[in-house]
Amino acid sequence: MTDAEIPLETQLNTETGRVRWSELERHFARGVVVRVDAGIDLVAVAAAFVRDDEATVMEWMTAGQVRRAEAEDARDWVSRDPDLWAVVAAPWVLVQEPVAA
């Protein structure tokens, strides 16, 4: 199976991984980190970004479920250096804090 035959969600799922905030700070400095709330599927959000599904992305943004990471987020993450789920939907880096078990 070629990359062209792999469904987008499957491809994004394989590209999603855990990363420490300290490894993402430089992306925050470039203004490309997007925070995704825990109650929403990170891969589905990434797929909407890749597909340029503006209506769906705007719906999430209006609801506050998806937004650019802000200085307050960065300060919190610097103090804790948490593991975050992350996936690239170029040029964006989407991040999500794992749900506590």
SULSUL-V328745 format. One record per residue. N is the residue number from 0. SS is DSSP state (h for helix, s for strand, l for the rest). BURIAL is 1 if it has 24 or more other C-alpha atoms within 12 Angstrom, else 0. Layout:
BEGIN
n: <N | N>
ss: <SS | SS>
burial: <BURIAL | BURIAL>
END
This chain:
BEGIN
n: <0 | 1 | 2 | 3 | 4 | 5 | 6 | 7 | 8 | 9 | 10 | 11 | 12 | 13 | 14 | 15 | 16 | 17 | 18 | 19 | 20 | 21 | 22 | 23 | 24 | 25 | 26 | 27 | 28 | 29 | 30 | 31 | 32 | 33 | 34 | 35 | 36 | 37 | 38 | 39 | 40 | 41 | 42 | 43 | 44 | 45 | 46 | 47 | 48 | 49 | 50 | 51 | 52 | 53 | 54 | 55 | 56 | 57 | 58 | 59 | 60 | 61 | 62 | 63 | 64 | 65 | 66 | 67 | 68 | 69 | 70 | 71 | 72 | 73 | 74 | 75 | 76 | 77 | 78 | 79 | 80 | 81 | 82 | 83 | 84 | 85 | 86 | 87 | 88 | 89 | 90 | 91 | 92 | 93 | 94 | 95 | 96 | 97 | 98 | 99 | 100>
ss: <l | l | h | h | h | l | l | h | h | h | h | h | h | h | h | l | s | s | s | s | h | h | h | l | h | h | h | h | h | l | l | l | s | s | s | s | l | l | l | l | l | h | h | h | h | h | h | h | h | h | l | l | l | h | h | h | h | h | h | h | h | h | l | l | l | s | s | s | l | l | h | h | h | h | h | h | h | h | h | h | l | l | s | s | s | s | s | s | s | l | l | s | s | s | s | s | s | l | l | l | l>
burial: <0 | 0 | 0 | 0 | 0 | 0 | 0 | 0 | 1 | 0 | 0 | 1 | 1 | 0 | 0 | 1 | 0 | 0 | 1 | 0 | 1 | 0 | 0 | 1 | 1 | 0 | 1 | 1 | 0 | 0 | 0 | 1 | 1 | 1 | 1 | 1 | 1 | 0 | 0 | 0 | 1 | 1 | 1 | 1 | 1 | 1 | 1 | 1 | 1 | 1 | 0 | 0 | 0 | 0 | 0 | 0 | 1 | 0 | 0 | 1 | 0 | 0 | 0 | 0 | 1 | 1 | 1 | 1 | 1 | 0 | 0 | 0 | 1 | 1 | 0 | 0 | 1 | 0 | 0 | 0 | 0 | 1 | 0 | 1 | 1 | 1 | 1 | 1 | 1 | 0 | 0 | 1 | 1 | 1 | 1 | 1 | 1 | 0 | 0 | 0 | 0>
END
